[in-house]
Amino acid sequence: MTTTTAARYLYLARHGQATDDESALTEAGRRQAGLLGERLRGAPLAAIHHGPLARAEETARLVGARLDGVPLVCDEAAGDYVPYVPKREELPAESADAMLGFLGGFPAAEREQGPGLAAAALARFTGPVAGDEPRHELVVTHNFLIGWLVRAALDAPEARWLGLNHANAALTVIRYAPGRAPALLLFNDTGHLPAELRWTGFPPELHI
């Protein structure tokens, strides 16, 4: 029996701006999430996946409130974790110490569990889908996982997830079509956000 496959459109969004203790969204973060939901009106989304942390769950709920009956699905693989810790020789010599020091600040358990969750995310959210109907899915997640999935789509070295920064409530879309390399259709698109809600939490030199 021949199994047919169809294209998957993976929509990726980082959660809205969070409070200092990351227990909830700020007012700006709630506005960001609502505007992202408005941006996605009309997209044929089959599901909204989100990580288990409060800032991702709240963002997904606010996005879902602007859509009609799209189910929300909590998934640990969509959570906040370090997907891969590179070796020193995989990094630019000038910044290797700073990057490894940054990653070393995360709990050891998170660094150890991250690669398994990252592999689960690739298995769950990427690649063509079974059947003959395209599938559109949104994953509301965190900066690290978006960088990891974009890196994988571009077939870049594993260490290249570092430095692929994503703004709060920005939108990235990857298309996985049968027999083709993944296509990055959008990356870090903030066109649905007014200027004052773009690049929250990033230093001024990254405000483009």
Secondary structure as the mmCIF struct_conf table of DSSP 4:
data_model
#
loop_
_struct_conf.conf_type_id
_struct_conf.id
_struct_conf.beg_label_comp_id
_struct_conf.beg_label_asym_id
_struct_conf.beg_label_seq_id
_struct_conf.end_label_comp_id
_struct_conf.end_label_asym_id
_struct_conf.end_label_seq_id
HELX_LH_PP_P HELX_LH_PP_P1 THR A 2 THR A 4
STRN STRN1 THR A 5 ALA A 6
STRN STRN2 ARG A 8 ARG A 14
HELX_LH_PP_P HELX_LH_PP_P2 HIS A 15 GLN A 17
STRN STRN3 ALA A 18 ALA A 18
TURN_TY1_P TURN_TY1_P1 ASP A 20 ASP A 21
BEND BEND1 GLU A 22 ALA A 24
STRN STRN4 LEU A 25 LEU A 25
HELX_RH_AL_P HELX_RH_AL_P1 GLU A 27 ARG A 39
TURN_TY1_P TURN_TY1_P2 LEU A 40 GLY A 42
STRN STRN5 LEU A 45 HIS A 50
BEND BEND2 PRO A 52 LEU A 53
HELX_RH_AL_P HELX_RH_AL_P2 ALA A 54 ALA A 65
TURN_TY1_P TURN_TY1_P3 ARG A 66 ARG A 66
BEND BEND3 LEU A 67 GLY A 69
HELX_LH_PP_P HELX_LH_PP_P3 VAL A 70 PRO A 71
STRN STRN6 LEU A 72 CYS A 74
HELX_RH_3T_P HELX_RH_3T_P1 GLU A 76 ALA A 78
BEND BEND4 GLY A 79 GLY A 79
HELX_RH_3T_P HELX_RH_3T_P2 ARG A 88 GLU A 90
BEND BEND5 LEU A 91 LEU A 91
TURN_TY1_P TURN_TY1_P4 ALA A 93 SER A 95
HELX_RH_AL_P HELX_RH_AL_P3 ALA A 96 GLY A 104
TURN_TY1_P TURN_TY1_P5 GLY A 105 GLY A 105
BEND BEND6 PHE A 106 PHE A 106
HELX_RH_AL_P HELX_RH_AL_P4 ALA A 108 PHE A 125
BEND BEND7 THR A 126 GLY A 127
STRN STRN7 VAL A 129 ALA A 130
BEND BEND8 GLY A 131 GLU A 133
STRN STRN8 ARG A 135 THR A 141
HELX_RH_AL_P HELX_RH_AL_P5 ASN A 143 ALA A 153
TURN_TY1_P TURN_TY1_P6 LEU A 154 ASP A 155
HELX_RH_3T_P HELX_RH_3T_P3 GLU A 158 TRP A 161
TURN_TY1_P TURN_TY1_P7 LEU A 162 GLY A 163
STRN STRN9 ASN A 168 ASN A 168
TURN_TY1_P TURN_TY1_P8 ALA A 169 ALA A 169
STRN STRN10 LEU A 171 TYR A 176
TURN_TY1_P TURN_TY1_P9 PRO A 178 GLY A 179
BEND BEND9 ARG A 180 ARG A 180
STRN STRN11 ALA A 183 ASP A 189
TURN_TY1_P TURN_TY1_P10 GLY A 191 HIS A 192
BEND BEND10 LEU A 193 LEU A 193
HELX_RH_3T_P HELX_RH_3T_P4 ALA A 195 LEU A 197
BEND BEND11 ARG A 198 TRP A 199
TURN_TY1_P TURN_TY1_P11 THR A 200 GLY A 201
BEND BEND12 PHE A 202 PHE A 202
HELX_RH_3T_P HELX_RH_3T_P5 PRO A 204 LEU A 206
#
